[in-house]
């Protein structure tokens, strides 16, 4: 009886925890700047190619990306590159498959257009 009760409680815990974890979004923010002489159009072109390559990877169809340009900032040449995905499991699968992928190769082209000084990964929880 104790084993059945423990199994039931463990199952309830996994269901509750899994529901909470799936409600969160993983977000990576990159602080970047365009390289001298490069344009926003060039940045968008290489970013679209990169995101399409990411979405072609197994399990990465849910990835989204955004470029946030400043309206008012110390430097108007800067931007934030934002990646989002619905779960840590999807993020982990993406990280495992990334080395050697087409998207990783496009990173080199992306680096010719822009440079990023830092990044951070966040767990974004929607306020309801």
Backbone bond lengths (Angstrom), bond angles and torsions (degrees), N, CA, C in turn:
res aa  C-N    CA-C-N  psi(-1)  N-CA   C-N-CA  omega(-1)  CA-C   N-CA-C  phi
1 X - - - 1.448 - - 1.532 111.02 -
2 X 1.333 116.63 -42.34 1.462 119.90 179.74 1.528 111.25 -61.71
3 X 1.329 115.80 -38.62 1.470 119.76 -179.64 1.525 109.76 -64.69
4 X 1.339 116.96 -42.19 1.461 120.31 179.03 1.532 110.85 -63.82
5 X 1.323 116.50 -42.87 1.454 120.77 179.36 1.530 110.61 -65.15
6 X 1.325 116.74 -44.11 1.465 120.59 179.01 1.529 110.55 -62.80
7 X 1.332 116.66 -40.97 1.467 120.82 178.39 1.513 110.70 -64.03
8 X 1.334 116.87 -42.48 1.455 121.60 178.99 1.531 110.34 -63.19
9 X 1.319 117.52 -47.06 1.463 121.11 179.71 1.523 111.48 -63.37
10 X 1.324 116.58 -40.46 1.454 120.07 177.66 1.529 110.10 -63.17
11 X 1.315 117.96 -42.01 1.468 121.94 177.89 1.519 111.91 -62.17
12 X 1.336 117.23 -42.29 1.467 121.34 177.15 1.522 109.90 -63.03
13 X 1.336 116.82 -43.18 1.464 120.76 178.05 1.529 110.90 -59.87
14 X 1.324 117.46 -47.60 1.470 120.52 -179.99 1.525 111.43 -61.63
15 X 1.327 116.80 -41.24 1.466 120.22 178.91 1.526 110.45 -63.34
16 X 1.326 116.27 -46.58 1.471 120.03 -178.91 1.518 110.79 -65.82
17 X 1.327 117.24 -45.32 1.456 120.36 -179.99 1.524 110.45 -64.88
18 X 1.312 116.94 -43.05 1.459 120.88 179.64 1.508 111.80 -62.26
19 X 1.319 118.07 -37.63 1.458 121.54 178.19 1.514 110.76 -65.12
20 X 1.325 116.64 -40.69 1.460 120.76 178.82 1.522 109.96 -67.17
21 X 1.330 116.75 -45.86 1.468 120.28 -177.55 1.521 111.36 -63.14
22 X 1.334 116.97 -37.57 1.461 119.50 -179.57 1.519 111.24 -71.83
23 X 1.314 118.11 -18.36 1.459 120.75 -179.04 1.529 111.40 -78.95
24 X 1.314 117.50 -15.66 1.452 121.78 -178.03 1.526 110.52 -88.98
25 X 1.311 115.67 161.23 1.449 122.85 176.79 1.521 108.25 -124.04
26 X 1.314 116.93 136.35 1.453 121.51 175.71 1.527 107.42 -90.31
27 X 1.323 116.41 130.54 1.459 122.35 -176.48 1.524 108.71 -128.71
28 X 1.334 116.80 130.08 1.456 120.55 172.07 1.521 108.17 -114.26
29 X 1.333 115.15 131.09 1.461 122.39 179.89 1.519 108.90 -114.05
30 X 1.321 116.72 129.71 1.460 122.91 176.49 1.523 108.46 -115.48
31 X 1.327 118.30 128.21 1.460 123.11 174.25 1.523 107.53 -90.39
32 X 1.340 116.41 116.90 1.460 120.88 -169.91 1.520 112.62 -134.43
33 X 1.331 114.07 167.24 1.461 122.20 173.56 1.515 108.69 -141.34
34 X 1.329 115.74 146.15 1.457 120.32 172.87 1.522 108.59 -68.52
35 X 1.300 116.23 143.60 1.467 120.24 173.65 1.528 108.14 -73.02
36 X 1.302 115.40 153.72 1.460 120.75 -178.31 1.532 110.41 -56.15
37 X 1.327 115.30 130.60 1.458 121.46 178.55 1.513 114.52 86.55
38 X 1.339 117.89 -6.38 1.460 120.99 179.99 1.528 109.84 -92.30
39 X 1.323 116.17 154.86 1.465 121.43 -175.11 1.520 111.65 -115.94
40 X 1.310 114.61 164.00 1.469 120.57 175.42 1.523 110.34 -62.64
41 X 1.315 117.77 -33.83 1.472 121.30 178.66 1.531 110.41 -63.79
42 X 1.326 117.22 -41.48 1.466 120.89 177.46 1.524 110.72 -65.63
43 X 1.318 115.38 -40.00 1.461 120.24 177.37 1.521 110.66 -61.92
44 X 1.313 116.93 -45.13 1.463 120.16 -179.57 1.526 110.69 -64.30
45 X 1.313 117.53 -40.59 1.464 121.25 -179.46 1.533 111.65 -59.58
46 X 1.319 116.74 -49.87 1.458 119.70 -178.93 1.533 110.76 -71.34
47 X 1.321 117.98 -30.64 1.473 121.34 178.42 1.521 110.99 -68.30
48 X 1.327 117.05 -40.11 1.476 121.19 177.31 1.528 109.67 -63.78
49 X 1.327 116.75 -44.27 1.466 120.21 178.61 1.523 110.64 -61.05
50 X 1.337 116.54 -42.66 1.460 120.92 -179.87 1.524 110.83 -64.10
51 X 1.340 117.58 -47.43 1.461 120.04 -178.47 1.529 111.12 -64.37
52 X 1.315 117.65 -39.57 1.473 119.65 177.19 1.525 110.82 -61.72
53 X 1.330 117.40 -39.09 1.462 120.71 177.22 1.527 110.91 -66.40
54 X 1.321 117.12 -38.99 1.466 120.82 177.13 1.529 109.86 -62.57
55 X 1.325 116.94 -48.87 1.467 120.47 -176.97 1.517 112.73 -65.40
56 X 1.338 117.70 -19.07 1.463 121.58 176.71 1.530 111.74 -79.30
57 X 1.320 117.32 -13.16 1.458 121.32 179.24 1.527 109.23 -75.00
58 X 1.331 116.63 144.62 1.463 121.13 178.38 1.515 110.75 -57.28
59 X 1.322 116.64 127.07 1.453 122.42 175.86 1.515 115.42 80.98
60 X 1.335 118.29 2.66 1.473 120.37 -176.08 1.529 112.35 -109.25
61 X 1.313 116.68 15.94 1.465 120.13 -177.68 1.518 112.60 -62.75
62 X 1.324 117.86 -24.80 1.459 122.41 -176.36 1.516 114.93 -84.78
63 X 1.321 117.72 -1.47 1.455 119.96 179.62 1.521 110.97 -69.33
64 X 1.322 115.04 142.92 1.458 121.92 173.34 1.522 107.32 -130.82
65 X 1.325 116.19 155.48 1.462 120.34 178.56 1.517 109.10 -139.69
66 X 1.318 115.10 148.98 1.462 122.27 -179.16 1.521 108.57 -138.77
67 X 1.302 115.67 149.72 1.456 121.17 170.16 1.517 105.85 -116.08
68 X 1.314 115.27 123.15 1.458 120.39 179.62 1.518 108.80 -108.05
69 X 1.339 114.72 117.89 1.460 121.37 179.35 1.524 109.02 -98.96
70 X 1.328 117.00 144.82 1.466 119.63 -179.70 1.527 112.39 -72.83
71 X 1.293 114.53 146.20 1.467 120.76 170.98 1.527 107.87 -92.55
72 X 1.333 115.79 -39.82 1.461 122.15 175.92 1.525 106.92 -145.95
73 X 1.342 116.45 123.08 1.463 120.51 -178.30 1.524 109.68 -160.09
74 X 1.331 115.52 168.03 1.460 120.20 177.89 1.526 111.30 -59.27
75 X 1.315 115.64 -40.30 1.458 120.39 176.83 1.518 109.22 -127.00
76 X 1.293 115.64 125.45 1.465 120.15 -179.56 1.528 111.06 -85.07
77 X 1.326 116.96 -1.30 1.457 121.61 178.59 1.531 110.91 -86.69
78 X 1.332 116.74 -11.32 1.454 121.30 -177.71 1.516 112.48 -85.13
79 X 1.326 115.09 161.80 1.461 121.80 174.35 1.523 108.33 -157.65
80 X 1.310 115.55 165.54 1.460 121.43 175.58 1.515 107.96 -114.33
81 X 1.324 115.24 127.18 1.462 120.94 175.30 1.519 106.27 -97.52
82 X 1.327 116.77 124.89 1.463 122.70 -173.58 1.519 109.84 -119.02
83 X 1.326 116.18 128.33 1.464 121.72 173.97 1.521 107.75 -116.62
84 X 1.338 116.68 138.92 1.463 120.24 176.76 1.527 110.06 -134.12
85 X 1.319 114.68 151.26 1.462 121.83 173.49 1.529 107.05 -152.21
86 X 1.305 116.44 154.53 1.459 121.24 -170.44 1.527 116.23 -75.25
87 X 1.326 118.75 -16.49 1.460 117.13 -177.37 1.524 111.75 -153.02
88 X 1.314 114.44 158.02 1.460 120.60 176.84 1.525 110.41 -66.17
89 X 1.324 117.25 -31.50 1.465 120.44 178.30 1.528 110.54 -63.44
90 X 1.337 117.02 -43.67 1.465 120.69 177.53 1.527 110.03 -64.35
91 X 1.334 116.56 -40.46 1.462 120.33 179.54 1.531 109.85 -62.16
92 X 1.319 116.28 -44.60 1.465 120.25 -179.71 1.519 112.37 -62.70
93 X 1.325 116.70 -42.85 1.471 120.48 178.34 1.526 110.29 -62.52
94 X 1.326 116.11 -39.97 1.458 121.49 177.85 1.538 110.10 -61.86
95 X 1.324 117.09 -48.63 1.465 121.09 -179.32 1.524 111.34 -60.62
96 X 1.330 117.05 -38.90 1.464 120.63 179.63 1.524 111.93 -66.32
97 X 1.328 117.13 -38.03 1.467 121.64 -175.44 1.522 113.60 -87.94
98 X 1.326 118.24 -12.67 1.467 121.47 -171.78 1.533 114.96 -65.32
99 X 1.330 119.42 -47.63 1.476 118.61 -177.93 1.536 111.07 -56.98
100 X 1.315 116.13 128.30 1.459 120.83 179.46 1.518 114.71 83.45
101 X 1.322 117.63 -3.24 1.470 120.83 -179.11 1.528 110.92 -78.00
102 X 1.325 115.97 167.08 1.463 120.94 176.02 1.535 110.02 -60.17
103 X 1.325 116.92 -38.72 1.468 121.19 179.03 1.525 110.79 -61.21
104 X 1.328 117.43 -40.31 1.466 120.92 178.74 1.528 110.62 -63.54
105 X 1.322 116.87 -35.86 1.468 120.48 177.77 1.530 111.02 -68.02
106 X 1.335 117.09 -36.47 1.459 121.31 179.24 1.523 110.57 -69.37
107 X 1.333 117.38 -23.39 1.469 121.24 175.27 1.531 111.30 -52.25
108 X 1.328 116.09 -38.19 1.465 119.90 -179.81 1.525 110.51 -62.80
109 X 1.333 116.88 -42.40 1.463 120.88 177.25 1.528 110.32 -65.51
110 X 1.323 115.81 -40.06 1.464 121.07 179.78 1.526 109.39 -60.83
111 X 1.345 116.12 -40.08 1.456 121.46 -179.48 1.522 113.81 -66.67
112 X 1.330 116.98 -19.19 1.462 120.55 175.76 1.530 111.47 -77.54
113 X 1.324 116.22 -20.48 1.470 122.24 -177.06 1.526 111.25 -97.59
114 X 1.326 116.87 -36.62 1.467 120.48 -174.83 1.521 110.11 -144.67
115 X 1.311 114.59 160.49 1.456 121.26 175.11 1.526 108.36 -127.70
116 X 1.320 115.96 141.33 1.464 120.62 -179.19 1.523 109.10 -119.23
117 X 1.328 115.32 132.44 1.454 120.23 -174.90 1.527 113.03 -91.88
118 X 1.313 117.38 -28.38 1.468 118.86 -178.30 1.520 109.89 -158.66
119 X 1.325 114.87 160.99 1.459 119.90 175.70 1.522 109.13 -145.32
120 X 1.305 115.03 160.80 1.460 121.20 175.76 1.519 108.33 -147.55
121 X 1.324 115.89 150.09 1.466 121.69 178.39 1.520 107.56 -114.07
122 X 1.307 115.67 131.96 1.463 123.03 -174.84 1.514 110.81 -123.62
123 X 1.318 114.98 151.06 1.458 122.29 169.90 1.525 105.98 -100.49
124 X 1.301 117.17 108.45 1.450 121.98 -176.13 1.531 109.46 -94.24
125 X 1.313 116.16 122.17 1.460 122.00 -178.57 1.527 108.91 -112.59
126 X 1.308 115.53 120.87 1.463 120.37 -179.23 1.528 110.39 -70.76
127 X 1.305 116.41 133.31 1.454 121.48 176.76 1.529 107.42 -83.88
128 X 1.314 115.48 126.77 1.465 119.37 -176.56 1.498 111.49 -121.65
